[in-house]
Amino acid sequence: MWRSLLWTHFLLLTALLAPVQRVAACSCKLAHPQTKFCESDFVAVMRVKKVLSVNEYEIAYKVKINRVFKSNPKADVALMQNLLWTPSSDGMCGMTLKVGETYVLSGRIVSGKALISLCGLSIRWAETTSRQRKGLRQLYQQGCACDILYTHWRRKGAVFESSGGKRCLWESTPGPQDCQEKYGVCLVAPGGSCSWVPSVPYKNCIKEYQRLREQQRSREP
């Protein structure tokens, strides 16, 4: 995980600080919203006010910060500028935001700038679920000691056994991928293991997923 993050970080630094060529393609490891929250320097709800074309390699978004869920001292200083920086090319993980929209965004502080990228958290605030909002307010932070591993649904059993119960498995489609993304929160359980926390929205989503899977199986020859 960290090797992938370091490589992405290197690409972003290259784009922002000393760009000499633009041939590298953006590559982000698929990560759960909780993971993106935990690995970010800041997470906040922001409304995009204006796009500023800075130069050939980077752009900046003028934003209004509505609420900060996570920050650190360097992020506090950078966010006071109400500017979010990103590479101008999506090939370098640059992010495109719509003026007037409100998003929950996460990012890193690089050379005093609040940097966002395609690898970070980016969800229209109106499209977040109530469970995601509770995660942002409190639960994701509590679960940062846990590792959420994106897993092919066919390998769930083997991966779970090898993890020793220390990871929450985020199962690929046709597994309950959407349920775990929109309603899943992974926390440390008694005994030190990590597991998805039961909730009414999560249980309802899983039930609906199971119903649709049974219908699909009944139609198979």
KATAMO-V700047 format. One record per helix or strand of 3 or more residues. SS is the DSSP state (H for helix, E for strand). FROM is the first residue (numbers start at 1). TO is the last residue. If there is no record, write none. Layout:
SS FROM TO
SS FROM TO
//
This chain:
H 2 17
H 33 38
E 42 53
E 58 70
H 73 79
E 83 87
H 90 92
E 102 110
E 113 115
E 122 124
H 125 127
H 130 142
E 147 151
H 153 163
E 167 171
H 177 183
E 186 188
E 194 196
H 200 219
//
